[in-house]
Amino acid sequence: MTLEDFTEFGDDEGDGGGEGANPATAESGGTEGDGGDAADDGGETDGGGAAATDDGGREEVVDDEFTAYDVEPTGEDTGLGVVSVSQGLRVAEEEDETTLKAFVTTGNREAVRLGKYLLIPYPDGERLFCRITGLEYAQEFRSDDATEIHARRQMRRDDFAERDYKFMAELDPMSVVYGEGEDMKRRMTDRVPKPGAVVEEASDDAEIKTGLKIPEDGVFLGHLSVGGEKVRTAAEPPTVDYRVKDDYADGDPLAFRHTLVAGGTGSGKTHASKNVLRQYLDSDRTYPTGDGRESRMAVVQFDPQDEYAQMHDDNPDLDADFARRLDREGIAHGGHDDTVALVPRAANATYPGEGHRAERVEFTIPFSLARDMPWLVAGSGLNENQYPALLTLLNRFFRDYGDSGTYSQFLSYLDDPALKEELDESGRVHEATFDAVKRRVRGVPGGIFDQDAKPITELDHTLVRPGGLSVVPTYHLPTSRQKEIVVLAVAGLLVDDKLSNDPDSDRIEETPLLIGMDEAHNFLADADTVQARKVVQKFTEAAKQGRKERLGLFLITQDPQDVAESVFKQVNTKVVLNLGDEDAISSVNIPTNLAGKVPYMEKGQMVVYSPDNSEPVELIGLSECVTRHD
């Protein structure tokens, strides 16, 4: 490449004057170095002039300055750059065989980020919706920039010469968007864009939602973001709201396809969970029942830290301007008046309940629940021989005592030597097995069954209320085993009535129900004991039948890798906040490009992977909780 490649010379003008001059370089006297040091036969010029000699030998200055033109560029630059074919242009069914890159112009390079959504128009008006998956600088000229001279030159410069390099964005085609307005649709990528097509940042709310398959209506989770910054559009409001399907017209509501919220300590998972649960309790949200009626959702939330009963109260930090923004976006907010704290009564335990103004109702776990849930009194470590022996003992006990039989009576029942001898001689329960079961049953902590409060079996209309939130706090219970018994007993009662053909409670059976379980890994973990397998089996069946029975699980955990795989596989919507543990991140099975962001996400940032709802995306939750959250 030589100077002639950039300069046009006239036939007789020497160094660039006259009609042959390139007006693109004409700037009041020419370009730098245009003639200040140039002389003909030793003559000197004054700036842009040239020395000449007339016939008489006198020196004469000839004015050869460039003619100045009043020129403005035609049109304005649009977009971030253009589709490039220099490194290949290919769209294929296999993702790793696709080659799609865009050249980004100098002025746009600082605004480009990994993960941004772009549009490339086709000549017929359809648009290719894609995402930036890679960014790179490539050499503009054939030069070696890994040399001592180049490095020293750069070390003496104050800025970076962008024009010395090409800036390329690698794109992942996600869908083809076509149509306008309410008729806008998407289909799989089946066309290659034209070389040189203008690449623009997606800025239309409808196009972005269509390209990502985000429903227009549904339960609000957060706002679409890239790299921790909200995606901005030309609409009002400028953010893109992300919602999950909640209408049978679009398929089963995803509440009944189950949700997992995973996040480490301080990631904002309780804040986010409260915001989502509040949307399900909105007065306008109803679901059809089996008899053709419409009913609001009932939510039962198990609460290990005494935080969810606060949802009864307004958030004092939520100001009027923020509330108006929520109203404009159709996001439910404010304390939920129909909130009841159902407090388990336990010996030597007092529930403080100082953080909320919700109504409190005490209850106890009746031992009669052990008839259908023998694992409540299995203690730990029962093997395949001992568990059937426990069933035999419980069946005989309830046959003799009826449903009014208590835990203390069962312990006395096992102390009868005649019972032990009878079962051993009949070959039904070996005496060693009998003793092993007796030790396990006595290992169950006392003071949790049959306390001085109303049995939970008689509080079904309080526990499950259409449009009501029932919070079961366990923070005040002294031992983890007591907490486990309460959670599994109440959750098991709900699941049994939902799945039974002959339920004990028509209220539970007929009402759309969402069971929220914080620290779910403590209750639904894979384990080797037979009772643990029975618990997991029950909730796996509940998860499988949820769509049909209008039963949803809302699992919250900081250790998703500990949730039983058989339950986990039934979860459709995964909301992943900051997690630092590699095993935890790997277990949630989100796409690799998003999994890499999880350890670096700030409080409130999340990744949502809901295959039946949308493409996997990054979101930012609301900065304020829509209810009280201390």
C-alpha positions as CSV (number, residue, x, y, z in Angstrom):
1,M,0.0,0.0,0.0
2,T,1.5,3.4,-1.0
3,L,0.6,7.0,-0.7
4,E,-0.9,7.0,-4.2
5,D,-3.6,4.7,-2.8
6,F,-4.9,7.6,-0.7
7,T,-4.1,10.7,-2.9
8,E,-5.2,11.9,-6.3
9,F,-2.8,14.0,-8.3
10,G,-3.5,16.4,-11.1
11,D,-1.6,16.1,-14.4
12,D,0.4,19.3,-13.9
13,E,-0.2,20.4,-10.3
14,G,2.9,18.8,-8.7
15,D,2.0,18.3,-5.1
16,G,-1.8,18.4,-5.1
17,G,-3.2,21.7,-6.1
18,G,-5.8,22.5,-8.7
19,E,-8.8,20.6,-10.0
20,G,-7.2,17.2,-9.3
21,A,-7.2,17.8,-5.5
22,N,-9.1,15.5,-3.3
23,P,-11.7,17.6,-1.5
24,A,-11.9,15.0,1.3
25,T,-8.5,16.3,2.5
26,A,-9.0,20.0,1.8
27,E,-9.1,21.9,5.1
28,S,-8.0,25.5,4.7
29,G,-4.6,25.1,3.3
30,G,-4.2,21.4,2.9
31,T,-3.2,18.6,5.2
32,E,-0.3,18.6,7.7
33,G,3.0,18.5,5.9
34,D,1.4,19.5,2.6
35,G,4.2,21.7,1.5
36,G,5.8,23.5,4.5
37,D,9.1,21.9,3.8
38,A,8.7,21.4,0.0
39,A,10.6,23.6,-2.4
40,D,11.4,23.5,-6.0
41,D,15.1,24.0,-6.9
42,G,15.8,25.4,-3.4
43,G,13.0,27.8,-3.4
44,E,10.9,28.2,-0.2
45,T,7.1,28.3,0.0
46,D,5.0,30.1,2.5
47,G,2.7,27.4,3.9
48,G,0.8,26.1,1.0
49,G,2.4,28.2,-1.8
50,A,5.0,26.9,-4.3
51,A,8.0,28.8,-5.8
52,A,8.0,29.4,-9.5
53,T,10.2,31.6,-11.9
54,D,8.8,33.9,-14.6
55,D,10.4,34.6,-17.9
56,G,12.3,37.5,-16.4
57,G,13.8,35.5,-13.7
58,R,11.7,36.9,-11.0
59,E,10.4,34.5,-8.3
60,E,6.6,34.4,-8.2
61,V,4.4,32.7,-5.6
62,V,1.7,30.6,-7.1
63,D,-1.3,29.9,-4.8
64,D,-2.0,26.2,-4.8
65,E,-4.1,25.9,-1.7
66,F,-6.9,23.4,-1.8
67,T,-10.3,24.8,-2.6
68,A,-12.5,24.5,0.5
69,Y,-16.0,23.0,0.0
70,D,-18.9,23.2,2.4
71,V,-19.7,19.5,2.5
72,E,-21.9,17.5,4.9
73,P,-22.2,13.7,4.9
74,T,-25.3,12.3,3.3
75,G,-27.6,10.7,5.9
76,E,-26.7,9.5,9.4
77,D,-25.0,6.3,10.6
78,T,-27.5,3.8,12.1
79,G,-26.9,0.7,14.1
80,L,-23.7,-0.7,15.7
81,G,-22.0,-2.0,12.5
82,V,-22.6,-4.4,9.7
83,V,-22.6,-8.1,9.0
84,S,-19.1,-9.2,7.9
85,V,-18.2,-11.9,5.5
86,S,-14.4,-11.6,5.8
87,Q,-14.3,-14.4,8.5
88,G,-17.1,-16.4,7.1
89,L,-20.9,-16.0,7.1
90,R,-22.8,-19.2,7.7
91,V,-26.0,-20.3,9.5
92,A,-26.4,-24.0,10.3
93,E,-28.6,-26.3,12.2
94,E,-25.6,-27.3,14.4
95,E,-24.7,-24.4,16.6
96,D,-20.9,-25.0,16.4
97,E,-21.1,-24.9,12.6
98,T,-22.6,-21.4,12.5
99,T,-20.3,-18.4,11.7
100,L,-21.9,-15.0,12.1
101,K,-19.9,-11.9,12.9
102,A,-20.5,-8.2,12.8
103,F,-17.9,-5.4,12.3
104,V,-18.5,-2.8,15.0
105,T,-17.7,0.8,14.0
106,T,-15.3,2.8,16.1
107,G,-17.9,5.1,17.8
108,N,-20.0,2.1,18.9
109,R,-17.4,-0.1,20.4
110,E,-17.6,1.1,24.0
111,A,-21.3,0.4,24.1
112,V,-21.0,-3.2,23.0
113,R,-21.2,-5.9,25.7
114,L,-21.4,-9.7,25.8
115,G,-24.9,-10.9,25.9
116,K,-26.5,-7.9,24.3
117,Y,-29.5,-8.6,22.0
118,L,-29.2,-7.4,18.3
119,L,-31.4,-7.4,15.2
120,I,-30.3,-7.9,11.6
121,P,-32.9,-7.1,9.0
122,Y,-33.6,-9.2,5.9
123,P,-34.5,-7.5,2.7
124,D,-38.2,-8.6,3.0
125,G,-38.6,-7.1,6.5
126,E,-38.0,-10.1,8.6
127,R,-35.4,-9.8,11.3
128,L,-32.8,-12.1,12.7
129,F,-32.8,-11.9,16.5
130,C,-29.4,-12.7,17.9
131,R,-27.1,-12.3,21.0
132,I,-23.5,-11.3,21.2
133,T,-21.4,-14.3,22.4
134,G,-17.9,-13.1,21.7
135,L,-15.9,-9.9,21.1
136,E,-12.5,-9.6,19.6
137,Y,-10.0,-7.2,18.1
138,A,-8.4,-8.2,14.8
139,Q,-5.5,-6.6,13.0
140,E,-6.5,-4.0,10.4
141,F,-3.2,-3.9,8.6
142,R,-0.4,-6.4,8.0
143,S,1.8,-5.4,10.8
144,D,3.4,-7.2,13.7
145,D,2.3,-5.6,16.9
146,A,4.3,-7.9,19.1
147,T,7.6,-6.1,18.7
148,E,9.7,-3.9,20.9
149,I,9.2,-0.9,18.7
150,H,5.4,-1.2,18.7
151,A,5.3,-1.8,22.4
152,R,7.5,1.2,23.2
153,R,5.5,3.4,20.9
154,Q,2.3,2.3,22.7
155,M,3.8,2.9,26.1
156,R,4.4,6.5,25.2
157,R,0.9,7.1,24.0
158,D,-2.0,8.4,26.1
159,D,-4.8,6.7,24.2
160,F,-5.5,3.6,22.2
161,A,-5.7,4.0,18.4
162,E,-9.1,2.2,17.7
163,R,-8.8,2.7,14.0
164,D,-5.7,0.5,13.9
165,Y,-7.8,-2.5,14.6
166,K,-11.1,-4.2,13.5
167,F,-13.5,-4.8,16.3
168,M,-15.6,-8.0,15.7
169,A,-18.7,-9.3,17.5
170,E,-19.5,-12.9,17.3
171,L,-23.3,-13.5,17.2
172,D,-25.5,-16.4,18.2
173,P,-28.7,-16.4,16.0
174,M,-31.7,-17.2,18.3
175,S,-34.7,-16.8,16.2
176,V,-36.3,-15.1,13.2
177,V,-38.9,-12.4,14.1
178,Y,-41.6,-11.5,11.6
179,G,-44.8,-9.6,11.6
180,E,-45.8,-6.4,13.4
181,G,-47.6,-5.5,16.6
182,E,-49.8,-8.1,18.1
183,D,-49.2,-10.3,15.1
184,M,-45.5,-10.5,15.7
185,K,-44.2,-14.1,15.8
186,R,-40.9,-16.0,15.9
187,R,-39.5,-19.2,14.3
188,M,-36.3,-21.0,14.3
189,T,-33.3,-19.5,12.4
190,D,-33.6,-20.7,8.8
191,R,-32.0,-17.9,6.8
192,V,-28.6,-16.3,6.5
193,P,-28.5,-12.5,6.6
194,K,-27.0,-10.6,3.7
195,P,-23.3,-9.4,3.9
196,G,-23.2,-5.8,4.9
197,A,-26.6,-5.8,6.5
198,V,-26.8,-3.2,9.3
199,V,-26.7,-4.7,12.8
200,E,-28.8,-2.8,15.4
201,E,-29.3,-3.1,19.1
202,A,-32.7,-4.5,19.8
203,S,-34.7,-1.7,21.3
204,D,-38.4,-2.6,20.7
205,D,-40.1,-4.2,23.7
206,A,-42.3,-6.4,21.5
207,E,-39.4,-7.6,19.3
208,I,-37.3,-8.5,22.3
209,K,-40.1,-10.5,24.0
210,T,-41.0,-12.2,20.7
211,G,-37.3,-13.0,20.0
212,L,-36.9,-14.5,23.5
213,K,-40.3,-16.1,23.7
214,I,-41.2,-14.1,26.8
215,P,-45.0,-14.1,27.4
216,E,-46.7,-10.7,27.5
217,D,-48.8,-11.6,30.5
218,G,-48.0,-13.8,33.5
219,V,-46.3,-13.7,36.9
220,F,-43.6,-11.0,37.1
221,L,-40.1,-12.2,38.1
222,G,-37.9,-9.3,37.2
223,H,-36.5,-7.1,34.3
224,L,-34.4,-8.3,31.5
225,S,-30.7,-7.4,31.8
226,V,-27.3,-7.9,30.3
227,G,-24.2,-7.8,32.5
228,G,-26.1,-6.4,35.4
229,E,-27.6,-3.5,33.5
230,K,-31.3,-3.5,32.5
231,V,-32.1,-3.7,28.9
232,R,-33.5,-0.4,27.7
233,T,-36.1,0.1,25.0
234,A,-37.8,3.0,23.3
235,A,-41.1,2.1,25.1
236,E,-42.5,3.5,28.3
237,P,-41.5,2.1,30.7
238,P,-38.2,1.5,29.0
239,T,-37.5,-1.8,30.7
240,V,-38.5,-5.3,29.5
241,D,-40.5,-7.1,32.1
242,Y,-40.0,-10.9,32.4
243,R,-43.1,-13.0,33.2
244,V,-43.9,-16.7,33.4
245,K,-47.0,-18.2,31.9
246,D,-49.9,-18.4,34.2
247,D,-52.9,-19.1,31.9
248,Y,-54.3,-22.4,30.7
249,A,-54.8,-20.9,27.3
250,D,-51.0,-21.0,26.9
251,G,-50.6,-24.5,28.4
252,D,-50.5,-25.4,32.1
253,P,-49.7,-22.5,34.4
254,L,-46.0,-22.9,35.3
255,A,-46.8,-22.5,39.0
256,F,-48.0,-26.2,38.8
257,R,-44.9,-27.2,36.9
258,H,-42.9,-26.1,40.0
259,T,-40.2,-23.5,40.7
260,L,-36.8,-23.6,42.3
261,V,-35.1,-20.5,43.7
262,A,-31.4,-21.1,44.4
263,G,-29.0,-18.6,46.0
264,G,-26.3,-18.3,48.6
265,T,-26.5,-16.3,51.8
266,G,-27.0,-12.6,51.0
267,S,-27.9,-13.2,47.4
268,G,-31.5,-11.9,47.9
269,K,-33.4,-15.1,47.4
270,T,-35.9,-14.4,50.3
271,H,-36.5,-10.9,48.9
272,A,-37.0,-12.4,45.4
273,S,-39.2,-15.2,46.7
274,K,-41.5,-12.8,48.6
275,N,-41.9,-10.7,45.4
276,V,-42.9,-13.7,43.4
277,L,-45.2,-15.2,46.0
278,R,-47.0,-11.8,46.3
279,Q,-47.9,-12.0,42.6
280,Y,-49.6,-15.3,43.0
281,L,-51.7,-13.8,45.8
282,D,-52.9,-10.9,43.7
283,S,-56.7,-10.6,43.8
284,D,-57.0,-10.6,40.0
285,R,-55.2,-14.0,39.6
286,T,-57.6,-17.0,39.5
287,Y,-57.5,-20.5,38.3
288,P,-60.3,-22.9,37.1
289,T,-61.3,-25.7,39.5
290,G,-62.6,-29.1,38.7
291,D,-66.2,-28.1,39.0
292,G,-65.9,-25.2,36.6
293,R,-65.5,-22.4,39.2
294,E,-62.6,-19.9,39.3
295,S,-60.6,-19.8,42.5
296,R,-57.7,-17.8,43.8
297,M,-54.4,-19.5,44.7
298,A,-53.7,-20.5,48.3
299,V,-50.1,-20.3,49.4
300,V,-48.6,-22.3,52.3
301,Q,-45.1,-21.2,53.1
302,F,-42.7,-23.1,55.5
303,D,-40.5,-20.5,57.1
304,P,-37.3,-21.5,59.0
305,Q,-36.2,-17.9,59.7
306,D,-39.5,-16.2,60.6
307,E,-39.4,-13.9,57.6
308,Y,-42.5,-14.7,55.4
309,A,-45.2,-13.6,57.9
310,Q,-43.9,-10.1,57.2
311,M,-45.7,-10.3,53.9
312,H,-48.8,-9.2,55.9
313,D,-47.3,-5.7,56.3
314,D,-46.5,-2.9,53.8
315,N,-42.9,-2.1,53.1
316,P,-42.3,1.3,54.7
317,D,-39.4,1.9,52.4
318,L,-41.5,1.6,49.2
319,D,-42.2,5.2,48.3
320,A,-45.1,6.6,46.2
321,D,-43.0,7.0,43.0
322,F,-41.9,3.4,43.1
323,A,-45.4,2.2,43.8
324,R,-46.7,4.1,40.7
325,R,-44.0,2.4,38.6
326,L,-45.2,-1.0,39.9
327,D,-48.8,-0.1,39.1
328,R,-47.9,0.9,35.5
329,E,-46.2,-2.5,35.0
330,G,-49.1,-4.4,36.6
331,I,-47.0,-5.7,39.5
332,A,-48.9,-6.4,42.7
333,H,-47.5,-4.7,45.8
334,G,-48.4,-3.9,49.4
335,G,-48.9,-6.1,52.4
336,H,-51.2,-9.0,52.0
337,D,-53.9,-8.7,54.6
338,D,-55.0,-12.3,54.4
339,T,-51.9,-13.7,56.0
340,V,-52.0,-16.1,59.0
341,A,-49.0,-17.4,61.0
342,L,-49.8,-21.0,61.8
343,V,-47.5,-21.6,64.7
344,P,-46.6,-25.2,65.8
345,R,-46.8,-25.7,69.5
346,A,-43.9,-27.4,71.2
347,A,-42.9,-28.1,74.8
348,N,-40.5,-25.5,76.2
349,A,-40.6,-23.4,73.0
350,T,-42.1,-19.9,72.6
351,Y,-42.8,-18.2,69.3
352,P,-41.7,-14.5,69.6
353,G,-43.3,-13.4,66.3
354,E,-42.1,-9.8,66.8
355,G,-41.4,-9.0,63.1
356,H,-45.0,-8.8,61.8
357,R,-48.6,-8.0,62.6
358,A,-50.2,-11.1,61.0
359,E,-52.8,-13.2,62.9
360,R,-51.4,-16.1,64.9
361,V,-53.0,-19.5,65.3
362,E,-51.3,-22.3,67.2
363,F,-51.6,-25.9,66.2
364,T,-50.2,-29.3,67.1
365,I,-49.2,-32.4,65.2
366,P,-51.6,-35.2,66.2
367,F,-49.9,-38.6,66.5
368,S,-52.7,-40.0,64.3
369,L,-50.9,-38.6,61.2
370,A,-48.3,-41.3,61.8
371,R,-50.9,-43.9,60.6
372,D,-50.4,-42.6,57.0
373,M,-46.9,-41.2,57.5
374,P,-45.0,-43.7,59.6
375,W,-41.7,-42.1,58.7
376,L,-42.7,-39.2,61.1
377,V,-41.7,-41.5,64.0
378,A,-39.1,-43.6,62.2
379,G,-36.2,-41.7,63.8
380,S,-33.2,-42.5,61.6
381,G,-31.5,-45.5,60.1
382,L,-34.4,-48.0,59.8
383,N,-33.5,-50.7,57.3
384,E,-35.7,-52.6,55.0
385,N,-36.6,-55.2,57.7
386,Q,-37.2,-52.7,60.5
387,Y,-39.5,-50.4,58.5
388,P,-42.2,-53.1,57.9
389,A,-42.0,-53.9,61.6
390,L,-42.8,-50.3,62.4
391,L,-45.8,-50.5,60.2
392,T,-47.0,-53.6,61.9
393,L,-46.7,-52.0,65.3
394,L,-48.5,-48.7,64.3
395,N,-51.3,-50.6,62.6
396,R,-51.9,-52.7,65.8
397,F,-51.7,-49.6,68.0
398,F,-54.3,-47.6,66.0
399,R,-56.5,-50.7,65.8
400,D,-56.6,-50.8,69.6
401,Y,-56.6,-47.0,70.4
402,G,-58.2,-45.4,67.3
403,D,-57.2,-42.0,66.0
404,S,-57.2,-40.6,69.5
405,G,-54.1,-42.6,70.4
406,T,-51.2,-40.4,71.4
407,Y,-47.4,-40.6,71.0
408,S,-46.9,-41.2,74.8
409,Q,-49.4,-44.0,74.7
410,F,-47.5,-45.6,71.8
411,L,-44.3,-45.5,73.8
412,S,-46.1,-47.3,76.6
413,Y,-47.6,-49.8,74.1
414,L,-44.1,-50.7,73.0
415,D,-43.0,-51.4,76.6
416,D,-45.5,-54.3,76.8
417,P,-43.3,-57.5,77.0
418,A,-46.3,-59.6,76.0
419,L,-46.7,-57.8,72.7
420,K,-43.0,-58.4,71.9
421,E,-43.2,-62.1,72.8
422,E,-46.4,-62.5,70.8
423,L,-45.0,-60.9,67.6
424,D,-41.8,-62.9,67.9
425,E,-43.4,-66.3,68.4
426,S,-45.8,-65.6,65.5
427,G,-42.8,-64.8,63.3
428,R,-44.1,-61.4,62.4
429,V,-41.5,-59.3,64.2
430,H,-38.3,-60.7,65.5
431,E,-37.4,-59.7,69.0
432,A,-34.2,-58.0,67.9
433,T,-36.0,-56.1,65.2
434,F,-38.7,-55.1,67.8
435,D,-36.0,-53.7,70.1
436,A,-34.4,-51.8,67.2
437,V,-37.7,-50.2,66.2
438,K,-38.4,-49.3,69.8
439,R,-35.0,-47.5,70.2
440,R,-35.7,-45.5,67.0
441,V,-39.1,-44.5,68.0
442,R,-37.9,-43.4,71.4
443,G,-35.2,-41.3,69.7
444,V,-37.9,-39.0,68.2
445,P,-37.8,-35.8,70.2
446,G,-40.7,-35.3,72.6
447,G,-42.9,-32.3,73.0
448,I,-43.9,-32.1,69.4
449,F,-46.9,-34.4,69.1
450,D,-50.3,-33.9,70.8
451,Q,-49.6,-30.6,72.5
452,D,-52.1,-28.3,74.1
453,A,-53.4,-26.7,70.8
454,K,-55.8,-27.5,68.0
455,P,-54.7,-30.4,65.8
456,I,-53.6,-29.3,62.3
457,T,-56.1,-31.8,60.8
458,E,-58.9,-29.7,62.2
459,L,-57.6,-26.5,60.8
460,D,-57.8,-27.2,57.1
461,H,-59.9,-24.2,56.4
462,T,-57.4,-22.0,58.1
463,L,-54.4,-23.7,56.6
464,V,-55.8,-23.5,53.0
465,R,-57.7,-20.3,52.0
466,P,-58.3,-19.2,48.5
467,G,-56.2,-16.0,48.2
468,G,-54.7,-16.6,51.6
469,L,-51.1,-16.9,52.7
470,S,-50.4,-19.4,55.6
471,V,-46.9,-19.2,57.0
472,V,-45.7,-22.1,59.2
473,P,-42.6,-20.7,61.2
474,T,-40.2,-23.2,62.7
475,Y,-37.5,-20.9,63.9
476,H,-38.6,-21.2,67.5
477,L,-38.4,-25.0,67.6
478,P,-35.4,-26.3,69.6
479,T,-34.2,-29.2,67.4
480,S,-33.8,-29.8,63.7
481,R,-35.7,-33.1,64.1
482,Q,-38.7,-31.2,65.5
483,K,-38.6,-28.8,62.6
484,E,-38.4,-31.7,60.1
485,I,-41.5,-33.4,61.7
486,V,-43.6,-30.3,61.5
487,V,-42.7,-29.5,57.9
488,L,-43.1,-33.0,56.6
489,A,-46.3,-33.6,58.6
490,V,-48.1,-30.5,57.3
491,A,-46.7,-30.8,53.8
492,G,-47.6,-34.5,53.7
493,L,-51.1,-33.7,54.9
494,L,-51.5,-31.2,52.0
495,V,-50.0,-33.6,49.4
496,D,-52.1,-36.6,50.5
497,D,-55.4,-34.7,50.3
498,K,-54.4,-33.3,46.9
499,L,-53.5,-36.7,45.4
500,S,-56.2,-38.8,47.2
501,N,-59.3,-40.0,45.5
502,D,-61.0,-39.9,48.9
503,P,-59.5,-36.8,50.6
504,D,-60.1,-35.9,54.3
505,S,-60.5,-32.2,53.4
506,D,-62.5,-31.1,50.4
507,R,-61.1,-27.5,50.9
508,I,-57.5,-28.7,50.4
509,E,-58.5,-30.9,47.4
510,E,-60.5,-28.2,45.6
511,T,-58.3,-25.2,46.1
512,P,-55.3,-24.3,43.8
513,L,-52.3,-24.6,46.1
514,L,-48.7,-23.5,46.1
515,I,-46.4,-25.1,48.7
516,G,-43.4,-23.0,49.5
517,M,-40.5,-24.7,51.2
518,D,-37.5,-22.7,52.3
519,E,-34.3,-24.7,53.0
520,A,-35.8,-27.4,50.9
521,H,-32.6,-29.4,50.9
522,N,-33.2,-30.2,54.6
523,F,-36.4,-32.0,53.8
524,L,-36.2,-33.4,50.3
525,A,-32.7,-34.7,50.2
526,D,-31.6,-38.0,48.7
527,A,-30.6,-40.4,51.5
528,D,-30.0,-44.1,52.2
529,T,-32.6,-44.6,54.9
530,V,-35.9,-46.1,54.0
531,Q,-37.9,-43.3,55.6
532,A,-36.1,-40.7,53.6
533,R,-36.8,-42.6,50.4
534,K,-40.5,-42.7,51.4
535,V,-40.6,-38.9,51.9
536,V,-38.9,-38.2,48.5
537,Q,-41.2,-40.7,46.8
538,K,-44.3,-38.8,48.2
539,F,-43.1,-35.4,46.9
540,T,-41.9,-36.8,43.6
541,E,-45.4,-38.1,43.0
542,A,-46.8,-34.8,44.1
543,A,-44.5,-33.0,41.6
544,K,-45.6,-35.4,38.8
545,Q,-49.3,-34.9,39.5
546,G,-49.1,-31.2,40.2
547,R,-50.4,-30.1,36.8
548,K,-53.5,-32.3,37.0
549,E,-54.2,-31.5,40.7
550,R,-53.4,-27.8,40.6
551,L,-50.6,-28.3,43.1
552,G,-47.3,-26.4,42.8
553,L,-44.0,-26.7,44.7
554,F,-42.0,-23.5,45.3
555,L,-38.6,-24.7,46.6
556,I,-36.1,-22.3,48.0
557,T,-32.5,-23.5,48.8
558,Q,-28.9,-22.5,49.0
559,D,-27.8,-26.1,48.3
560,P,-29.7,-27.2,45.2
561,Q,-27.3,-30.1,44.7
562,D,-28.8,-31.8,47.8
563,V,-32.4,-31.8,46.6
564,A,-33.4,-35.3,45.5
565,E,-32.9,-35.7,41.7
566,S,-36.3,-37.3,41.3
567,V,-38.0,-34.1,42.6
568,F,-35.5,-31.8,40.9
569,K,-36.3,-33.3,37.5
570,Q,-39.9,-32.2,37.8
571,V,-39.0,-28.5,38.3
572,N,-39.5,-26.4,35.2
573,T,-38.6,-22.9,36.3
574,K,-35.2,-22.4,37.9
575,V,-34.4,-19.0,39.4
576,V,-30.6,-18.9,40.2
577,L,-29.1,-16.0,42.1
578,N,-25.5,-15.7,43.3
579,L,-24.0,-19.1,44.1
580,G,-20.3,-19.7,44.9
581,D,-20.2,-23.4,45.1
582,E,-19.3,-25.2,41.8
583,D,-21.3,-28.3,42.7
584,A,-24.4,-26.1,43.4
585,I,-24.0,-24.2,40.1
586,S,-23.5,-27.4,38.1
587,S,-26.6,-29.1,39.7
588,V,-29.1,-26.4,38.4
589,N,-28.3,-27.3,34.8
590,I,-28.4,-23.8,33.3
591,P,-26.6,-23.1,30.0
592,T,-22.9,-22.7,30.3
593,N,-22.8,-19.1,29.1
594,L,-25.0,-18.1,32.0
595,A,-23.6,-20.5,34.6
596,G,-20.3,-18.7,34.3
597,K,-21.9,-15.4,35.4
598,V,-23.5,-16.9,38.6
599,P,-20.6,-16.5,41.0
600,Y,-20.2,-12.8,40.0
601,M,-23.8,-11.7,40.2
602,E,-24.7,-8.9,42.6
603,K,-27.6,-9.1,45.1
604,G,-30.8,-9.3,43.2
605,Q,-29.3,-10.4,39.9
606,M,-30.6,-13.7,38.7
607,V,-30.6,-16.2,35.8
608,V,-33.9,-17.7,34.9
609,Y,-34.1,-21.0,33.0
610,S,-37.7,-22.0,32.1
611,P,-37.7,-24.1,28.9
612,D,-41.5,-24.1,28.6
613,N,-41.6,-20.3,29.0
614,S,-38.7,-18.6,27.3
615,E,-35.0,-18.7,26.3
616,P,-32.7,-18.7,29.3
617,V,-32.1,-15.1,30.3
618,E,-30.5,-12.8,32.9
619,L,-32.7,-10.6,35.0
620,I,-32.6,-8.0,37.7
621,G,-35.2,-8.2,40.4
622,L,-37.0,-5.3,42.0
623,S,-34.7,-3.1,44.1
624,E,-37.4,-2.9,46.8
625,C,-39.5,-5.7,48.2
626,V,-43.2,-5.3,47.5
627,T,-44.0,-6.2,51.1
628,R,-42.2,-5.7,54.3
629,H,-38.7,-7.3,54.4
630,D,-36.4,-6.6,57.3
